[in-house]
Amino acid sequence: MSTQRSFFRTNIAEMEGYIPGEQPQSGGYTKLNTNENPYPPSPNILDGLRKACTEDLRLYPDPGALSLRAKLSSVFGPSPEHFIVGNGSDELLTIIIRSFAGEGDKIAYAYPTYGYYQPLIEVQGAQAVVVDYPDDFSLPSALSETNARVTFLVNPNAPSGTLVSTSEIAEVAAKVRGILVVDEAYVDFSEGGCINLIQDFDNVVVVRTMSKSFSLAGMRIGFACASPELIAGMWKVKEHYNLNRLSLVAAEAALEDIDSMRKNAERICTTRTRLTEDLRALGFFVWDSAANFVLARSPNAPAENLYNALRERKILVRYFNQPRLDDCLRISIGTDAEIDVFTEALQEILADPS
Ligand SMILES: *Cc1c(COP(=O)(O)O)cnc(C)c1O
């Protein structure tokens, strides 16, 4: 027996690492567990990708993403120097932490929220300051009082789906000492949106993704909007060719046909209303969601048993075995047909006394 040597930095050796939602390796599942969009990407995107599959793939992509940033500017308003793009918004979160917080520096977020912040903070060797959300997921005032170098706020929040107003976020931006990151992964399913705040606040970074509303989780495209000074600094941290040629093409084509994204988002919101009502009728507590998922607290059956019983029927939802979420299921909004499969299975499971 030899003792295993560890070559890792202590924080890496000791951390747990993020566990993404299950991606089944075989077909036949009703997949409502990772907030993917049930509708296909716009045909404009698929056409563009087919046309881009040429010998030009031997060339590096544009490290400045100039053409994409010009399109982001025309859709969202601020000039192109206000935008940076990422290999998914997850990469932008890494860039933000590396840009603004060193070892031992404080990074704050409110819990429960997106589970990836904690491992990112641990990788950096920074110090997490975790403030509790109240049960109604309104903004805790303590979040503005941590003196953190970076504060993360997901809006609409995950996994609760709850939305706070832009004016409340402006108050946080005015109070915090460091950077305020507003992670708007789900904003297209809501009435919210904080991009305008970057005009008034030099410490606000708004992060968005094409994974959810644009049906492009597989392409890994995110973008962030902030003052040109913040963007220029973050640019030094970014890997130069982080968006590949195909992702750049897909992102531009997605913005050219933004109406199809909006139409799908509307359908998803309609299905969300129906699922929320059905779950409440079955006795669940469901938070009002402004995202493409709902969080439902189980009335009496342990949520883990429900998760397992659904899984046996090849229906995947998300169960979080962690404080304050372990009596809940998070259900991504699928097509109406998928949600019917889910609701009928759930009714059967709840009716079965064993
Ligand atoms: C899905 C999600 C992300 C990551 O999105 P990608 O662009 O696919 O990396 C970031 N933040 C939140 C809150 C999310 O839910």
The ligand as an SDF file (V2000), in Angstrom:
LIG
                    3D

 15 15  0  0  0  0  0  0  0  0999 V2000
  -27.9100   27.6090  -17.5960 C   0  0  0  0  0  0  0  0  0  0  0  0
  -27.3200   28.6840  -16.7560 C   0  0  0  0  0  0  0  0  0  0  0  0
  -26.0610   29.2030  -17.0300 C   0  0  0  0  0  0  0  0  0  0  0  0
  -25.1410   28.5950  -18.0290 C   0  0  0  0  0  0  0  0  0  0  0  0
  -25.5130   28.7510  -19.2940 O   0  0  0  0  0  0  0  0  0  0  0  0
  -24.5280   28.3570  -20.4860 P   0  0  0  0  0  0  0  0  0  0  0  0
  -24.5920   29.5600  -21.3340 O   0  0  0  0  0  0  0  0  0  0  0  0
  -25.1440   27.1480  -21.0910 O   0  0  0  0  0  0  0  0  0  0  0  0
  -23.1630   28.1190  -19.9460 O   0  0  0  0  0  0  0  0  0  0  0  0
  -25.6040   30.2820  -16.2940 C   0  0  0  0  0  0  0  0  0  0  0  0
  -26.3300   30.7940  -15.2930 N   0  0  0  0  0  0  0  0  0  0  0  0
  -27.5320   30.2830  -14.9710 C   0  0  0  0  0  0  0  0  0  0  0  0
  -28.2930   30.8710  -13.8450 C   0  0  0  0  0  0  0  0  0  0  0  0
  -28.0520   29.2120  -15.6880 C   0  0  0  0  0  0  0  0  0  0  0  0
  -29.2100   28.6910  -15.3440 O   0  0  0  0  0  0  0  0  0  0  0  0
  1  2  1  0
  2  3  1  0
  2 14  2  0
  3  4  1  0
  3 10  2  0
  4  5  1  0
  5  6  1  0
  6  7  2  0
  6  8  1  0
  6  9  1  0
 10 11  1  0
 11 12  2  0
 12 13  1  0
 12 14  1  0
 14 15  1  0
M  END
$$$$
